[in-house]
Amino acid sequence: MKKILKFGLGLIASATVAHVAYHTYKNMEENLLRELTDTIRKHFSGRQIDAVWIFEDPKDGALFEGGIVSENLAISFDIDAKTLEIFEKNEEQLIV
């Protein structure tokens, strides 16, 4: 009986640790994406921004790929999550 009780308590403790770790990671990820989005909006504040997108997974280290749609232009860029530096890659005219 003691072995079953110990096993059950160990299982509950493991599930609790996994649950806390998962939610902590998700909160960090949400905060990072929110900070990146705010930086992008500040960088392009001179334009009317219709849409902003960022890939959730970095393409290299802390370098995220993203883009905006602004006044019939699609602008793609990379943003470094460590330095919050934005590197514009190209602009494309959207056909409406």
N, C-alpha and C positions, 0 to 999 in steps of 0.2 A: 504493500500500500504506500509506503514511504517513497519508493522508487517512482511510482505513478504520480504522486504529488510533486516530487522534485522535477520530474519531466514536464509536467503541466505548467509549473511555475517558470521553468526555464523557457518553455515555449512562449508563454505570455510575455516574459521579459524580452525575449528576442523580437517578438512582433512589435512591442512598444518601441524598442530602439530603432527598428527599421522604419516604423511610422514617423517618428520624430525626425530621423535623418532625411527621409523623403520630403517631408513638408519644409524642413529647413532649406534643402536644396532648391525646391520649387520657389520659395520666397526669395532666395538670392537671385535665381534666374529671372523672376518677374521684376525685381528691382533693377537688375542690369539692363533688361530690355526697356524699362521705363526711362532709365537714365540715358540710354542711347537715343531713344525717340526724342526726349527733351533736347538733347544736344543737336540732333538733326534739325529740329524745328527752329532752334536758335540760329543755326548756321544758314538756313534758307529762309530766314524771317523776312527778307526783302521780297519774297515771292508769295503768291497765293498758293498754298499747298492744298491740293485736292485729295491726295492719298500718300501715305508713307508705308513702306514695307521693309522688313529686316528678316533675313533668314535666322532662325533660332539657333542653328548650329554654326559655329565659326568655321570659316573655310581654311584658316591657317593660324594656329595659336589663338590670339585674341582678336583676329581680324574678321569682322563680320561684313557680309555683303548686303547691300540694301539699295533702295531707290525711292524716288518721289515722283509723283505726277503733279505737274504745275503748269496751268495755262497751256494745254496742248503740247507740253514737253514731258518726256520721260527721261529723268536724270538718274543714272546708276552711279553708285559709289561704293567704296569700302570705308569702314569706320573701325578704328583701333579702340578696343574696349579699355585698354590700359591708359592711353594718353588722350582719348576722345578726339583724336585727329581724324578729319574726313578727307578722303582722297577721291575726288570726282573722276570717274572713268570716262563717261560719255553722255551726250545729250542726243535724244532722238525726237524728231517731230512726230506727233501723233496725228493720224488722219482721222478726221471726224466726219 
